[in-house]
Amino acid sequence: MQKQEVNIYKEIQRTTEKAMRAIDTISDKVFDEKLALQISKQSLKYAEIRNQAYDKLLEAKAEPYRGSYVENLRLAGGIQYNTLFNTSTSRIAEVMIKGCNSSVLEMNKVLNHNGRADEQALSLANKLIEFEGKNIAQLTKYL
């Protein structure tokens, strides 16, 4: 496996783990049952995509992405701050949409810097980007 594929798979793993942590952090504040179900389903799909990237890294004997404690703390703190005074369904959806937009941006940056990666890595990255787009479309219903 080339370094470019490793970079893409690590970014996929990082992005999906971040999304799952965000969902775990915000789920206690969700009071709308439909939204709660929606983000639970999203978490399952993120886990599926993350596992595919993780498996590819392990197959290649490459070091998987390891999140830091500070990163996790910053993510949780940001979510807590952004929902401190407003935990309405609309606000929760807005915070989630901003996270999805950020993930798409970061994933596209990694793809642009690793354009020579093989088709499997590119396909999984595009699958994640497409999934994020669908999440945004579904979450806008709650705004």
N, C-alpha and C positions, 0 to 999 in steps of 0.2 A: 504494500500500500504506500502510495506517495504521500509526502508531507501535506499536499493540498487536500487530499481526502481526509487525512487525520484532522486537519484544521476545520473542515466542514462538519465532520462527525462530532468533534468536540463542541462546536458552536451549537449544533442541534441538541446535544446533550445539555449544555449550559442553558439554552433557551427554554427547553421543556422542563428542566428541573426548577428553574426560576418561576415559570408559570404555575407549576404544581405547588410550590411554596406559597406563591401569592394567593392561590385559591384556598389553600389550607388556612392562611392568615385571615382572609376576608370572609370565609364561609360562616364564621360565628356571627357576623354582622348582617347576614342575609336573612330577611324575614319573608320574602316573597318565595313561595314554594316552587313556582315555575322557574324562577331565576336560580334557586338553589339546585334544582334538578339539572338545569342547563350547565351550570359550572361544574357539577359533579361529573357529568358526561364528558365535558371538556378535559377534566383532569385525567380520566381514563384514557382518552385519546392521546393526550400528551405523554402518558406513561408508555403507551404502545410505541409511539414514535421514538421516545427516549431509549427504550429497550432495543429497538432496531439499530440505532446509532451505537449504543453501548456494545452490542454483540459484534458489530463490525470492527470496533476498536479492539475488542478482546481477540477476535480472530486474527487480526494483524499484529497482535502482541504490542499494541500501542498503549500508552498510558492514557486512561480515560480522564475526563475533566473532573476536577475536584473543586467544589465550591468552598469558599472560605467562610469562616464564622462572621467576619466583618460584613461580607456581602449579604449574608442571610439577615444579619441584624439591620443593615441599611434598608433592605427590601421591606422587612416587617415594620420598621420604623416609619418608612415612607407611606406605607398603607395605613398605619395607625394615624399618622398625622393627617393624611388626606380624608380620613373618615372620622376624625375626632368629633366634630360638631354636627356632621351630617351623615347619617347612615341610611338615607333613603335609598330605595331601589334604584332610582335614577343616578344617584351619586355613586353607588356601588358599580353600576354598569359603566359609568364614565371612567372610573378608575381602571376597570378591567379593559376597556377599549384602549385607553392610553398605553397600558402594558402591552397589548397586542400590537399596536402601532409601533411601539419601540422595538419589539421583537422582530417585526418584519423589516424594519430599517436596519437593524444589526445583522440579520441574516443576509440581506441583500449586500451589505458591505463585505461580508465574508465571502459571498459568492463572487463578487467582483474582483476580489483579491486572489481568488483561487479558481480561476476560470478553466484551468486545465485538468480539473478533477475528473474522475471517471463518471460514467453515466449513473451508476447506482447512488453515489454520494449526491450528485446534483438532483437526482429524482427525489430522494428522501428530503433534501432541503426544500425543494419546490413543493413537496407534499405538505411540509410544515407551513410554508408561506400561504399556501392555498387554505389550509385549515385555519390559520390565523384570520384570513379574510372572511371566512365563513363565520368565525366567532364574532368578529366585528359586526357583520350583518345581523346576526341573531341578537347581539347585545344592544344594538341601536333601538330595538323594539321597546326596551325598558327605559329609554331616556325621557 
